[in-house]
Amino acid sequence: MKRIVIIGAGVIGLSIAYELSKVKKFKIILVERKKKFGLENTSKNSQVIHSGVYYKKNSLKNILCIKGKKLIYKFCKKYKIKNIKTGKLFLACTKEEEKYLNILKKNAFKNGVKDVRIINFKELRRIEPTIIAKKALLSPSSGIFDVQAFIKKLFLISRKNGVNFRFNFKNFILKKNDNKFYFNNSKEDLFDYVINSAGMDAIKIARQSFPNQKFPDNNFVKGIYFMTKEKLKVKKIIYRAMLPGDTKERIDITPLLTGGYIFGPSVEKSKFTDKNKLKSKFINGIKNYLPKVNEKKISYYKEGVRPKIMYKKIKSNEDFYIKKLKNHNWINLFGMESPGLTSALSIAKYIKRIM
Ligand SMILES: Cc1cc2nc3c(=O)[nH]c(=O)nc-3n(C[C@H](O)[C@H](O)[C@H](O)COP(=O)(O)OP(=O)(O)OC[C@H]3O[C@@H](n4cnc5c(N)ncnc54)[C@H](O)[C@@H]3O)c2cc1C
């Protein structure tokens, strides 16, 4: 029997617990510093199942997002988790963005997302009569789903399969003795394998246990959302067209399963944000393509932190960082930003393969 410890009960730690708990020879403990699962970035995102249109070919984001998307829809069907395959529109509002549509389409095809197509003004008006743009790229396989129901199911199945969840578990350092790991605050447990999926704390945890190893640095970027409960006619997820891999701020619209819409997330590199200024920026941005939105009904909603990483404090890394340490049974998951939610189930399968 191999003993495994997973750190962090976000969607990724839970998905790994779910996947590994199907293997009979594993005894799994999942430690979480909060009192419940899924309280950090897992609950602070757009709840979008991404289709994989704009990631770099052969990147982990590309491969794991496309596989993850299929696995999530299948999981939702099996366990009756609410989801809507809304589809997503990338709008070309300017001449420049019209050029982006072809590049995005080519990229999507290269990535294996072959159901995308460019639609003209007339078709766009028919599909989304309140949206104004010259043209758009339609990606039919994007959607939204009930993230809370999803993570609850992952938790319940894992627990039924024998995963031991320890909540409020914090202030520990994992130490190594021979080939086993143990917690400095509970030395009786010995582990053969560590999976470090602690989200924003993952790099800190790796450094504490391996002070002499080189790891990337954190490069956190906050994302703020606004929302409206206005009954808009928008049915799809709406993005402005962009170049593949571009991480510049866009002001997206995403329908909520509970009614209403969220706008954003913004891209905040500094710690302080003037929310009034940001709100005006959002309103201007949205009105560009949805002129009839009632700005009085738009209010602050929530914010999350993209756990981006960089090398040598200058070179930013845009892909997921999922690596086993050389000579140690320890896997680090860093930089698990979007599409981490969409990819969670395929990330778990990938971890199983690495192990
Ligand atoms: C603004 C925003 C929008 C996004 N939108 C989308 C989207 O629409 N679609 C999509 O696919 N992805 C999206 N993402 C990405 C997605 O939310 C993340 O990839 C995903 O939530 C990462 O899950 P996680 O389990 O790694 O992290 P988290 O949810 O942050 O979980 C990490 C867990 O580790 C725990 N932890 C941390 N330190 C310790 C410690 N020392 N000891 C014990 N436990 C610890 C935390 O308490 C937490 O529960 C978005 C992200 C952001 C920020």
The ligand as an ORCA input file, in Angstrom:
! r2SCAN-3c Opt
* xyz 0 1
  C     -10.326     35.525    -11.927
  C     -10.210     34.088    -12.353
  C     -11.089     33.563    -13.305
  C     -10.978     32.235    -13.721
  N     -11.891     31.713    -14.594
  C     -11.787     30.415    -14.976
  C     -12.755     29.824    -15.835
  O     -13.775     30.428    -16.147
  N     -12.538     28.548    -16.275
  C     -11.439     27.836    -15.905
  O     -11.254     26.724    -16.399
  N     -10.546     28.340    -15.016
  C     -10.710     29.590    -14.530
  N      -9.839     30.108    -13.613
  C      -8.794     29.239    -13.086
  C      -9.287     28.340    -11.955
  O     -10.079     29.045    -11.026
  C      -8.071     27.750    -11.249
  O      -7.236     27.166    -12.217
  C      -8.449     26.692    -10.228
  O      -9.371     27.180     -9.305
  C      -7.188     26.231     -9.526
  O      -7.550     25.306     -8.571
  P      -6.548     24.924     -7.421
  O      -7.117     23.742     -6.743
  O      -5.160     24.817     -7.971
  O      -6.458     26.224     -6.505
  P      -7.334     26.763     -5.303
  O      -8.770     26.738     -5.572
  O      -6.739     28.083     -4.935
  O      -7.054     25.710     -4.174
  C      -5.859     25.606     -3.454
  C      -6.219     25.063     -2.096
  O      -5.020     24.861     -1.365
  C      -5.260     25.275     -0.039
  N      -3.967     25.583      0.589
  C      -3.143     26.605      0.270
  N      -2.067     26.570      1.083
  C      -2.231     25.526      1.892
  C      -1.460     24.993      2.939
  N      -0.310     25.555      3.323
  N      -1.909     23.888      3.574
  C      -3.081     23.319      3.218
  N      -3.862     23.786      2.231
  C      -3.439     24.882      1.586
  C      -6.152     26.474     -0.176
  O      -6.820     26.804      1.027
  C      -7.070     26.035     -1.288
  O      -8.212     25.379     -0.810
  C      -9.950     31.420    -13.180
  C      -9.087     31.956    -12.216
  C      -9.217     33.258    -11.781
  C      -8.299     33.792    -10.724
*
